[in-house]
Amino acid sequence: MNRRQAIQQLTIMGLGLTLYPSCNTEKIPQYSRVPLDAKRYKLLQEVSEAILPVDHITYVTPEPRSQYILTILNDCTSTEEVTNFLTGLESLQQYLTGVKMSDLDKLSNDDLDKIFDYMADSKGQDENLYKFYRTTKNLATQHFTGCEKFMIEELKFEFVPGRYIGCKEV
């Protein structure tokens, strides 16, 4: 290998390494009223899945839980509620940084219970964190109870109320 080829390959490798961090392939849904970066979106995903752990193979839903929560927030809530939610998410992120628990997926159930107890008891200390917890929990429950399998098997839901029996005498 001559010197020219070695310099050329090093240059190409250097350019490739500088462009590599910008090759993030994970898609983050963009909402007009709920701006989230990748770190906050990942935290919201982890919290929404940890609040109500569900087998997603058995109970299939049309969209992931975090997207459902963000869609409802974006389309059906006031600007003040969205601001409270985002501030609460930021408060949770600061709390997790303070107690050195960054990745909720790797925590034990006891650690998750401590975090959720702190969030549930934070009504007097940090109102936005409490509202974030309450909103996320309510929307996660609403998302789960709205899936077809849960409605049919658990709630005995029928699309048309009552049955139509055409050959019965009146």
PyMOL commands that set and color helices and strands:
alter all, ss='L'
color gray80, all
select helices_A, chain A and resi 3-22+38-51+65-76+79-98+104-106+109-120+127-145+148-153
alter helices_A, ss='H'
color red, helices_A
deselect
rebuild
show_as cartoon
